Amino acid sequence: MTIRDSIGKEAVFVSKSTTLHVGMKRFDKGPYFDFYHKEDNLYGVYAERFYPISIGNDTEEMYWNLRRKAVMYDTPEKPIQIEGPQAGEFLDKVFSRKISTLNVGRGRYAIACYEDGGIFIDGVFFRLEENKYWYVQPDGPLETWLKANQADYNVKISDPSSRSIQIQGPKSQEILSKLTNGTLDKNFKYYHSGFFNIAEQKVYVSRTGWTSELGYEIYTLGGDTNYKKLWDTILEIGKPLGLHFDGILSMEMRRIEGGILDSNTDFDSSMNPFEAGLGKLVDLTKDDFIGKKALEQLSKKSGKRLFGIISDNPLVYKSNVFLSNDEKVGYLPASTWSPTLKKYIGYVRFNYSGNWTEFKVRAESSDDSLVDCTIVELPFYDKDKLIPRGLDKKIP
């Protein structure tokens, strides 16, 4: 798809590929689709679900609304349910960090790896009950993978048919408090989760999101949910506090600034966790798990391959990156304009590990020239996650 999104006086080239009309027969358009659909909306497909990329809003305006007030997103991430008396034991076997120690009403970011140590998938766990977990996955065949590794574990793996709405931004806490009649308050901390009533119906809420802002995700309970009533109630409560609905482009800007990674885009099975900067998600002290032997060896020799990149000039999606001697050393899986830094930024996947912050590189720009860039560690700012944790309350 080709997207030229107006950002101030600049036009950021997002993709070189062609827009295609895609039928909905194989994919899930979602229960909220008809509430915002227009013929000129632009959609993507993720986890076999449609989601809005652009609905015609000014992206930078929505970005600043996200940073100053709140924005709601219809997101395609898909919870998979794992339940049963051996659920925790089974998940400890499949994932690279301890899951059975997660408390009920809490979330935990975790990855699963292949036997060779390559990253299979990333996502967030929630423990709904003592023997019931949700893993909110991005794109990828998670349910099939879990069933393939189920062996003799006494667990049930299923799709709870839940959909996620994200409400993100500094006003999100006030909005959620009003939506829950004050039962969700400031004691509901970062990565907390639990059941609440919104619009006179039960939903599951987590204090998480994909923007590196203070934010929440509202998960529905499948066929038990009145989606129209939920949607209308959120907007009725949220609009007076500045809430707007938007496609994912404004979220994409903010998630790149915040160093949030996208599975199968920013990393894939060709990278191990240490190369992707996700080594802290690997617990080599726990009992045997899928990929442990390989990861033990990789931990001793793998350096980082994934870094941030900054430029004064627009960068091309999947731009190649070169050293001064014209050696091609990597490419950009994601890039955007940063309204806060007032620079063009992105991620760079290098072909091999190294101390890349010490090197000057050049990348392909939108005018087909090579431009000088600076390599930095991720994220680009707020490295201690003070904003989503609610500890940095300065509104730009």
LUMLUM-794443 format. One record per atom (N, C-alpha, C, CB): x, y, z; residue in one letter. Coordinates in steps of 0.05 Angstrom, whole numbers, plus 5000, padded with zeros to 4 digits. Glycine has a CB too. Example, Ala and Ser with C-alpha at 12.3 -4.5 7.8 and 13.67 -1.06 7.14 Angstrom:
526448865156A524649105156A526449345156A522649115181A525749555142S527349795143S525850015157S528249885114S
This chain:
501749765000M500050005000M501750255000M498150005024M500850464988T502250714988T500750915005T502650824959T502051015025I500851205043I502551455044I500451085072I501451685036R502751935041R501152085061R503152105014R502352105084D500852215107D501852495113D501152035132D500052695113S500852965117S501753005146S498553155110S504253085149I505453135175I506753415174I507452915184I505353615184G506453885181G506753955151G509053915196G509154045144K509654105116K511053885101K511254355114K511553665116E512953445104E511053215096E515053335123E511853055078A510352805071A512252575077A509352805042A511452395095V513152165101V512251925084V512852095132V514151815070F513551585053F513651335070F515651565029F511351205073V511150975091V511650715077V508350975103V510850685052S511150425039S511250465008S508850235046S512850294995K513050304966K511150104952K515850244958K509849934967S508249724954S505549834945S507849494973S503949674933T501449754920T499049694938T501149624893T497049874938T494549814952T492949614937T492950074956T491949414951L490349204939L487649184954L491748924941L485549114939H482949064951H483048764960H480549114931H482348724985V482448464997V479648385007V484548455021V478748144999G476148055008G476147975038G475347814992G473847985050M473547935079M472947645086M471548115091M472647475066K471747205071K473447055091K471547055045K476047075089R477846925106R478547075132R480446875092R477947335133F478847495155F476547615171F480747715146F477047675196D475047775214D475048085214D475547665243D472848205206K472848495205K472348615233K470648595186K471448455251G471148545279G468448665285G473348735285G467648665311P465048765318P464749065319P464348655345P467049205318Y466849505319Y466949625291Y469149615336Y467549465271F468149555244F465949745234F468349315225F463449675236D461249835224D460850095239D458749675225D462050135262F461650375277F463450605267F462350335307F465450535251Y467250755241Y467950725211Y469850755257Y466950515198H467750465170H466850685152H466650195161H468650765134K468150945111K469550825087K469051235117K468650885064E469750765039E472750835035E468150855015E473551065045D476351145040D478151075063D476551445035D477150925083N478950825104N480950635093N477350685127N483350615105L485350425097L485750225119L488050575091L485649965112Y485749745131Y488149565127Y483149585130Y489049445148G491049235147G489848975158G493549315162G491348755155V490548495166V492748395185V489948285143V491948325209Y493848235230Y492448035247Y494848485247Y493747805252A492547585267A489847515254A492147665297A489747525228E487347455212E485047635218E486547175216E485647885228R483548075235R484148335220R483448125265R482048465210F482348735198F482648935221F479948805180F484249145215Y484449365234Y484849625218Y486749315254Y483949855228P484250105213P487050225215P482250305223P488350255192I490850395191I490450695191I492550305167I488650785173S488051075171S485051105167S489651205148S483851295181I480951345178I480551635169I479451295204I482651765158G482452035147G483252255166G479752075138G484052195191N484952395209N487652505202N484852295238N488352745212D491052845210D492752695231D491153155215D494752545222T496152365240T497652515262T498152205225T498952735255E500452885276E498553005297E502253105264E496253095288E494253205306E493352985326E491853315291E492852745315M492152515332M494352435351M491252285315M496852455341Y499152395358Y499252575382Y501752425342Y498852835378W498953025400W496452985418W499053315390W494252905407N491952845424N492552605442N489452795407N494052405431L494852175446L496752265469L496351975428L498552445464R500452525484R499252715504R502852655470R497152865497R496053065514R493352995527R495753325500R491852825513K489152765522K488752455521K486952905506K487352355501A487052065498A486051995470A485051965519A486851765461V485951655435V485051365439V488251685413V482951295425M481951015426M482650875400M478951005431M483550625401Y484350465378Y482850195378Y487350425377Y482050115355D480949845351D483349665342D478549835331D484349505360T486849365354T486349065349T488849395377T488048935333P487448655324P488748445341P488348625296P490348515361E491648305377E489648105388E493348435400E490447855390K488547635394K489247475420K488447445370K487547485440P488047315464P487547015457P486247395487P489346845467I488946555467I488846465496I491346415451I486846295502Q486446205530Q487745935535Q483446195535Q489145925557I490445675566I489445625594I493645685564I488145405598E486945345625E487245055632E484045425626E487144995658G487344725667G489244695690G488144535644G489244475704P490944435728P493844455722P490244175741P494744405698Q497644415691Q498244655673Q498544155678Q496544855672A496945075654A499545225660A494545275657A500145285685G502645425691G505145265684G502745505720G505045005691E507244835685E507744815655E506744545697E505544785640F505744775611F506945035599F503044725599F506045255608L507045515598L509945565605L505245745608L510845465628D513645485635D515345325616D514145385664D514245105605K515744945586K515945075558K514344675583K513845225551V513745335524V515045615522V510845365515V514845775543F515846045542F518546075557F513846235554F520046275550S522746295559S523046435587S524346455539S520946525598R521046625626R518846495642R520746935627R519046515668K517146375686K514346505684K518146385715K512346345679I509646435677I507946345701I508346335651I508646115712S507046005735S507146185759S508045735741S509146365762T509446535785T507846795782T512346605790T506546835759L504947075755L502447065773L504047095725L501947285787N499647305804N497047345788N500047525824N494847245799V492247305788V491847605788V489947155803V490847715765G490448005763G492948155756G489448105789G494848025744R497348155735R497948065706R499748085754R499648235693G500548175666G503548135666G499748385647G504548005645R507447965642R508147935612R508347715658R510048095603Y511048075576Y512847825573Y512548335567Y512447665552A513947415550A514247345520A512647185565A516347195515I516847095488I517046795488I519447225476I516546675465A517146395461A519146365438A514446235454A520846165440C522946135420C522745855408C525746175433C523945825384Y524345565372Y526645425386Y524845595341Y526945165379E529145005391E531945125385E529044725381E532145265362D534745375355D535245655368D535045405325D533345745384G533646005397G532446235383G536446055402G531546195358G530246415343G527546485356G529846335314G526746735355I524346825368I521846735351I524347135371I520046605365F517546515352F515446735354F516546255364F515046835378I512847035382I513347185408I510046885383I512147425410D512147575435D509247655441D513947825433D508747715466G506047805474G505947835504G504047605465G503547885514V503147945542V501247725554V501948225547V502147615576F500447425592F498747575612F502247215606F496347475616F494647565639F493747305653F492247745630F493747315680R492747085695R489947165705R494647005718R487847055693L485147125700L484146985725L483347055676L485046725728E484346565751E486746395758E481746385745E486546235779E488846075787E489845895765E488045905811E488045775750N488745595728N487845685701N487645315734N487645945697K486746055671K488446295664K483746125672K489646275640Y491346495630Y490346575602Y494346405628Y490946835596W490646925568W493447015559W488647165565W494146935535Y496547045522Y495647215498Y498646825513Y496047475500V495147655478V497347665457V494447935489V496847535435Q498847495415Q498647695392Q498747215404Q500847755379P500747895354P500247695331P503348055349P501147765308D500847585285D502447335288D501647735258D501347105281G502746855283G501046625292G505146885301G501746375286P500146135291P500446035320P500745915272P499946205340L500446125368L498745885376L499846365386L496145895370E494445675380E495445405369E491545725371E496145405344T497245155331T499845065345T497745195301T501545265351W504145205364W503745085392W505845455366W501845205407L501345105434L500244815433L499345285448L498444765415K497244495413K499344295403K494844495394K501144385386A503244205377A505144125399A504844335354A505444295420N507244235442N505744155468N508944485448N503144105465Q501544035489Q502243775502Q498644035481Q503043575485A503843315495A501743205515A506643325508A502643125539D500843005559D499943195580D502142765572D500443455576Y499643655596Y496643675598Y500943935590Y495543695621N492743715626N491944005623N491943595653N491644095598V490944365593V488944375569V493444545587V487444585568K485644645546K486444905533K482644645555K486744895507I487645135492I485345215474I490245085475I484445475476S482145555460S482245855454S479545495476S480545935436D480246215428D477746325442D479946245397D478046515461P475746625476P474146825460P476646745501P474946875435S473447065417S473347345430S470646965412S475547425442S475647695455S476747895435S477347685480S475748135436R476848365420R477848575439R474648475401R479848725429S481148925446S480649205435S484148865448S479949385454I479949675449I482149795467I477149805454I483849955456Q485850095472Q485050385476Q488650085459Q485150485500I484850765507I487450855519I482350815527I488751035505Q491551105511Q491751405514Q493451005491Q493451495532G494051785536G493551865565G492251945518G494552105572P494452195601P491652215612P495852455603P489552245596K486852265606K485551985608K485152435587K486951775600S485751505600S484951415628S487651305587S486551485648Q485951395675Q483251515685Q488151485694Q482851775679E480351905687E477951785671E480452205682E478451725645I476351605629I475551325640I477151575600I477551165646L476950895656L475650905684L479450725658L476351095700S475151125726S472151185723S476551345742S471551365705K468751435700K467151205688K468551675682K468451055670L467150825657L466450605677L468950715635L468150585698T467750365718T466550475744T470450235724T465450715743N464150835767N466150845790N461650675775N468650895784G470650935804G471950685815G469451085826G471050445806T472250205817T475050155806T470449955809T475650265783L478450255773L479650525780L478650205741L481550525799D482650775810D485650775806D481850815839D486950955820K489850985817K491450765830K490751245830K490150585845N491550355856N491850135835N489950245879N490650165812F490849985790F493350055774F488249985771F495549925780K498150005770K498849885743K500249925790K501149965733Y502249865707Y502349555708Y505049985702Y501349435687Y501149145684Y499249005704Y503949025687Y497549165717H495349045732H493048975712H494349235754H491348785720S489048715703S486848595720S489948505681S484448595709G482248485724G479548525711G482148595752G477448405722F474748435711F473448685723F473048175718F472048825705F470549065713F467949075697F472249325707F466149245707N463649285692N463749555678N461249275711N463349555652I463149795636I460649765619I465649835618I458949975618A456449965603A454749735612A457049945573A454649685639E453049475651E453749195641E450149535646E456249145634Q457048885625Q459948835634Q456748855595Q460548585637K463248495646K465248505624K463048215659K467548625629V469848625611V472348575627V470048895595V474548525613Y477148485626Y478848725618Y478548215618Y480048865637V481549105632V484449065642V480349345647V486349155626S489149155634S490349435631S490748945618S492249495648R493649755645R496149695629R494349885673R495749675604T497849615584T497149765558T498249315579T498749725538G498149855512G500649845494G497150135516G500249975471W502349965450W503250245442W501249815425W503250425462T503950705456T506150825474T501450875458T506950685495S508750795515S507651045528S511450875501S504951075528E503551275544E502051125566E501651445526E501151275586L499251165605L496851065589L498451385627L496050815594G493850715578G492750455587G494650685550G490450375575Y488950145583Y488049995559Y486550215601Y487549735562E486349565542E483849445553E488349345532E481649455538I479049335546I478549095529I476749555544I478448865542Y478048605528Y475148515532Y480048385537Y473848445511T471048355513T470948055519T469548415487T468547965525L468147685532L466347545510L466747655560L467247575486G465947435463G463047505460G466347145466G461447295457G458547325452G457047445474G457447065445G458247465498D456847585521D456847895520D458047485547D458248005500T458748295500T456748435481T461548355491T455548655490N454048835473N455949045463N451548955488N457049005439Y459149175429Y458249455423Y460349055403Y455849485413K454849755407K454549915433K452149745392K453449795453K453049935478K455750005491K451449765498K457749825489L460349875499L461650105484L462149625497L461550095458W462750305441W461550585447W462350245411W458850595447D457450845452D458050965480D454450815448D458250785500T458750875527T461550985529T458350645547T463550855517I466350955518I466451235506I468250765503I465251275483L465351535470L463751745486L464251515441L461451665497E459851855512E461451955536E457251715521E462851785550I464451865573I466951995565I465051615591I468251895543G470951985536G471052245521G472151785520G469052305504K469252545487K469452805503K466852555469K467952845525P468253085540P471053115552P466253095562P472552895554L475352905565L477352915543L475852675583L476452945518G478352975495G478952725480G480853085505G477452505485L477952255472L477152265442L476452025485L478952165425H478352135396H478951845388H480052335379H477651755367F478251495355F480051535331F475651345347F482051355327D483851385305D484851115295D486251555313D485851115270G487250885260G490050865272G487450895229G491550665263I493950595278I496350765272I494650305271I496250955252L498551105245L499551275268L497951285221L497851405283S498751565306S499951385328S496451735317S498851145331M499950955350M502750865340M498050715353M503050825314E505550735303E507750935309E505350695273E507151195306M509151405313M510151375341M507851685309M508151345359R508851345388R510251085396R506351385404R509350865385R510650605393R513550595384R509050365382R514150715361I516950715352I518550895370I517150805322I517551125377E518951295396E519551145422E517351555402E517550985431G517750845456G519250585455G515050795467G520250515431G521850265429G520250015431G523950265450G517650025426I515949785426I516349635400I512949855431I516849375401L517449215378L515049065367L519649015384L515049025340D512848885327D513948625316D511749065303D512648405326S513448135318S513248095288S511847925334S515247965277N515347905248N515748145231N512847765240N516148375243T516948625229T519648715238T514848845233T519848785263D522348885275D524248655282D521749055299D523048415288F524648175292F523147945282F525448145323F524447725277D523147475269D524847235277D522747475238D524347005266S525646765275S528646755268S524346525263S529546945250S532346955243S533947095265S532747095217S532647205285M534047345307M533447205333M533147645309M535447195350N534947085377N534447325396N537446915387N533447265421P532747485439P534947675446P531647365464P537347575447F539647755454F540247945432F542147585461F539947855407E540448035384E538248245382E540447875358E535848185391A533548365390A533348545414A530948215386A535148515433G535048675458G532948575477G534448965451G532148325475L530048205492L531247985510L527848085475L533847995515G535147795532G534047785560G538047855533G532948005570K531848005598K529347825600K531148285607K528247745577L525847575577L526547285576L524047645553L529147225578V530046945578V531146885606V532346895556V529946685619D530746605646D532146335643D528346585666D534746335642L536346095639L536645935665L539046155627L535646045687T535745905712T533345715717T535946105735T531345745701K528945575705K529345305691K526445715695K527545125697D527644855686D527544865656D525444675697D528044635644D528244615615D525744735601D528644325606D526244875580F524044995564F524944995534F523345285573F523145025516I523745015488I525845225480I521145055471I528045135470G530145315461G532345365482G529045565453G532045255506K533845325528K536745255521K533045185554K537245015511K540044935505K541345125485K540144655494K539845195464A540945385444A541345655456A539145405420A539445745473L539646015484L541946035504L537046085498L542645815518E544945815536E547445875520E545145545551E547745765497Q550145815480Q550046095468Q550345605458Q547746175459L547446435445L547846665465L544646455433L547246625490S547546835510S550546905514S546346745537S552246715507K555146765511K556446895487K556546495516K555146895464K556546995440K554947195424K557246765423K552347235430S550647405414S550747695424S547747305414S551347885406G551048165412G548548265399G553548325401G548048525403K545548645393K545748705363K544848895408K543448665350R543148745322R541048945317R542548495305R539348995336L537049185333L537549435348L534449045342L537449665334F538049925345F536050135334F540950015340F536150375346G534650595336G536350755316G533650775358G535050895298I536451065278I535051335277I536450925250I536651545274I535551815274I536651965249I536351975300I534952115235S535852255211S534352525210S535252095186S535652715197D534352975192D532652965166D536453195189D532752745152N531352715127N529452485127N533352685104N527352485111P525452265110P526752005102P523152325091P525951795115L527151525110L525051345096L528051395137L526051175079V524250995064V523750745080V525550925036V521250655079Y520450405092Y522250185080Y517450335087Y523450025098K525349815090K527849925075K524049605073K528550175082S530950295071S533450125078S531250585082S535250115059N537849975065N539650165080N539149885039N541350055096V543250215112V546050135104V542750165143V547850335101F550550295091F552650415109F550850405062F555050305110L557350435122L558550625101L559450225131L560450785110S561650985093S562950865068S563651145108S563750605069N565050475046N562950345028N567050275055N560450415032D558150315016D557550015021D558750344987D558649905043E557849635050E555049645062E559849515071E553249475051K550549465061K550549295086K548549345040K549649415109V549949275135V547249235148V551749435153V545049325137G542449275150G540249415135G542549365178G537849415147Y535649555135Y533649635157Y534149375115Y531749805150L529849925168L527149775166L529450225163L526349625186P523749495185P521449685192P523649255204P522049915205A520050105213A521250385215A518750025240A519850585206S520750855209S518451045209S522750925186S518851295220T516751485222T517951765227T514751405245T516251965226W516952235236W516352235266W515352455220W518152355282S517652385310S516952675316S520152295326S514452735322P513753015328P515053115353P510753035331P515652945372T516953035397T519853095392T516652815419T521352915379L524152965374L524653145350L525552695369L522553175333K522753335308K525053225291K523153635314K525052965289K526952815273K525552585260K529452715290K526752465239Y525852215228Y527251995242Y526352205197Y525651795252I526851585268I525851315257I526051625298I527251105267G526350835259G528050635274G526550795229G527550385267Y529150155277Y530950065254Y527449925287Y533349975261V535149855241V535949575250V537650035236V535549385232R536349115237R538949075222R534248905227R541149055238F543749005225F544148715218F546049105244F545748665198N546248395189N547848235208N547748405162N549348365226Y550948225246Y551148415270Y553748145235Y551748295293S551848455318S554448625319S551748265342S554248835335G556549005338G555849245356G557549105311G557849405362N557449655377N556649875358N560049725393N554249855347W553450025324W553150315332W550949915312W552750375357T552450665365T555050815360T551650685394T557250675356E559850805352E560350855322E562150625363E558550765305F558950795276F557051015264F558450525262F558051145243K556351315227K555351155203K557951575218K552851165198V551651015175V550051205158V549950785185V549451105134R547651255116R545351075108R549251345090R543051195104A540651045096A539351175072A538651035120A537751025058E536251115035E534051315043E535150885018E533951545030S531951745036S529751735015S533252025038S527651885020S525351885002S525952004974S523052025014S528152164972D528852274946D531052104932D529852564949D531351854941D533251654929D536151724935D532751644899D536651904953S539451964960S540051804986S539852264965S542651804993L543551685018L544051915038L546151515014L542951895062V543152105082V544552005107V540352215089V546052175120D547452105144D545452065167D549452325152D545951855183C544251785205C545851725230C542451545198C544651745253T545851685279T544551435290T545551925298T546051255301I545051005313I544951045343I546850765306I542650965356V542251005384V541150745396V540451245390V541350725423E539950515437E536950575439E541150475465E535350375440L532450405443L531650405473L530850185428L529550545481P527850715465P529150995460P525150755478P527851155445F528951415438F528851605461F527551535414F526851585479Y526851735504Y525051585524Y525752025499Y524951685548D523551555570D524451265573D520451565565D527051235577K528150965578K527350795602K531250985578K526350925623D525450785647D522450745647D526350925672D521050805625K518150765622K516650915644K517450475623K517551165650L516251315671L513451415662L517951555679L513151465636I510551565626I508351355629I510851645596I508651105617P506550905620P506150815649P507050675603P508250845666R507950765694R506550985710R510750705706R506051215697G504651435711G506451595729G502351325727G509051565727L510951705744L511851965732L513251535751L511751985706D512352235691D509752345681D514352195667D508752555694K506052665688K506252925673K504552705713K508652995663K508853235647K507553185620K511853315644K505753365612I504453335586I505753535567I501353395589I506753435544P508153615526P506353815512P509553445504P
